[in-house]
Amino acid sequence: MEACYADRPLITQLDDGDGSGRGYFSSSISMPTTVAMMLAALDPESGGRVLEIGTGTGYNAALLAFRAGTENVTTVEVDPGIAEQARAALKATGWPVNVVTGDGTKGHPPGAPYDRVLSTASVQRVPYAWVEQTAPGGRVVTPWGTAFHNGALLHLRVRADGTAAGRFSGNVGFMWLRDQRTPHGAVEDRVRPEHDYTESTTGLHPYYALSNFDASFAIGLRVPAMKSVVVFDDDNPGSAAYTVYLMDPYVGSWASWRVAPGRDAYTVRQHGPRCLFEELEDAYRWWLDAGEPEHTRFGLTVTSDGQTVWLDTPGAPIGT
Ligand SMILES: C[S@@+](CC[C@H](N)C(=O)[O-])C[C@H]1O[C@@H](n2cnc3c(N)ncnc32)[C@H](O)[C@@H]1O
């Protein structure tokens, strides 16, 4: 009960339940204040039809049922064991919403059109099915992020022409939709002693690019498929010496960015076809030149051809 009423997320599954022991989070019940913030953004109406992606425990689905009516809520969960558990829990607690076992990327066409679609798993690309299955004037709300930045909340409004647009707000770090994860992998496996590299120095401290929410959000928009991992010299997050690794798991490029106490120049090594540090530095300078925009100034448009991110107005797309 203490855990249920604490304002924190609770992890309910690791490694897609495969028992591998790797320890990656794959299902959870979200932090209650985050759930409330997302429901406020969704603004479901009594009697409106709602589709939730990512049933998890079923907690959020029960809240949606309370607001919209049990018969109006469909929730899709990709993991059959989790779906079954949620189905049973929702039934036992008096909120027997329609729990569908399947890939939420496809939405759930039999229940369409929906007035609201809420994803409780993060995306890098908004599946067009969500827009297509939402009635004009309806809303799609989802955590959205990049390989570099875990994300912000995206609020989309669906238009009569079958497209949707809206802006980002808030700081929401979520688990990814299964097929939109950037591959995991340990630094030791990706950065090998036998790899060749170029070496240079920079005056840019990692703090400015990684710890500033808005800067790192913008860098993620500009530099695709780049993950970062910070490794402290003595396993101590307070350690003065550490290395930031930037990695593209698809092409095998990496960069290391070394911070040592008492130095104001940092050694950078880069390996592979992409010069990841240079890409990051360019993106950071782009953000500075653009006037250091907050993430709330960015928005996104979804059409059947894909998605476009823009700054301030849909007429100003930014390259990714
Ligand atoms: C953060 S949890 C959801 C929390 C949930 N709404 C609750 O109230 O407990 C994310 C869930 O999304 C599920 N998921 C991941 N990829 C999915 C997909 N493609 N389709 C449907 N569910 C997916 C995961 O299995 C996980 O249970």
The ligand as an ORCA input file, in Angstrom:
! r2SCAN-3c Opt
* xyz 0 1
  C       4.876      2.482    -18.702
  S       4.058      0.965    -19.020
  C       2.353      1.444    -19.051
  C       1.739      1.810    -17.730
  C       0.241      1.567    -17.684
  N      -0.517      2.484    -18.511
  C      -0.310      1.522    -16.274
  O      -1.259      2.262    -15.958
  O       0.193      0.709    -15.482
  C       4.337      0.727    -20.765
  C       3.662     -0.513    -21.311
  O       3.680     -0.445    -22.736
  C       3.760     -1.766    -23.214
  N       4.152     -1.741    -24.627
  C       5.389     -1.601    -25.169
  N       5.327     -1.659    -26.507
  C       4.021     -1.820    -26.840
  C       3.321     -1.954    -28.069
  N       3.969     -1.925    -29.239
  N       1.987     -2.107    -28.015
  C       1.320     -2.145    -26.832
  N       1.932     -2.052    -25.634
  C       3.261     -1.879    -25.637
  C       4.774     -2.413    -22.281
  O       4.693     -3.818    -22.333
  C       4.359     -1.813    -20.944
  O       3.456     -2.660    -20.269
*
